[in-house]
Amino acid sequence: MADQAQNLRKIAWEKKKKAKYITVSSGKGGVGKTNFSVNFACLLAKNGKKVLLFDADLGLANVDILLNITPKISIIDYFEKNLNPDQLIVNTAYGFDIIPASSGFSKLASMNEEDFNKLIDIFVYIDDIYEYIIFDAGAGISENVMKFVSISDINIILTQAEPTAITDAYALIKVANNQYGLDEANIVINRINDEKAAFNLFLNLQKIIDKFLKIKTNFLGYIREDTNIIKSVKKQTPLAALNPLSGYMKDLAAIIKKIDGIDIDIQKSGVSIKDILRRLVS
């Protein structure tokens, strides 16, 4: 009966969900996906949107590390201690909330259908709280990644200008299309300084996709190589707060506008002392 009730809740949620669900994924690790997700959430929040960033690489937590947060709870507690979904939510100093993943728990690396339906219950519960829920998915074509891809309204595939990254991005799109029915994918080329070169990479990928798959692909844009992102990682502070006028943030703002038509003011993306104090006492 519990499984049946979960399935019914999932069906109702899929039909009536209010938040916009966005998955950020990549075929290959190390292409900058979590930095993209964190700064994406930060920019939306600083421009007045209510945002939750869900660390969907469930067995290898990264979001909390980039934000210099040490959560007292994580997604593993939801399964093992039967916590309520709102107990998982962690406020950040940057205007958005997160649900952290857990590191070193192999049982989360590949969830069965029952556990995934239990995970969906989190979003059934919090759906009307947020305007945007962003999944920072793991790299590759694991079943976990594909499940997040399959439930999202918008799918962003991040890749970069190297053969293995492009090949793995194609593999991800192929599996998502053939096995999970994905019918639209949005491509971002990271760490490239030439817009024409980035677009040509997309066109080459699109030609292969159009030949073998039945899926619409969109070029969202590119993000230039920016040493500021390395500094932000070392400081465990989003670049949107550390250097909001950097090239990376200008490119990301342009991508967000293409995604949802939002005019982003990057000068709003710096975090204030008032914001930090407000979050600490909330």
Secondary structure, DSSP 4 states (H G I P E B T S, - for coil): -HHHHHHHHHHHHHHH--SEEEEEEESSTTSSHHHHHHHHHHHHHHTT--EEEEEE-TTS--HHHHTT---S--HHHHHHS---GGGT-EE-TTS-EEE---SS-GGGTS--HHHHHHHHHHHHHHGGG-SEEEEEEEESS-HHHHHHHHH-SEEEEEEESSHHHHHHHHHHHHHHHHHH---EEEEEEES---HHHHHHHHHHHHHHHHHH---EEEEEEEE---THHHHHHHHTS-HHHH-TTSHHHHHHHHHHHHHH-----GGGGSPPHHHHHHHHH-
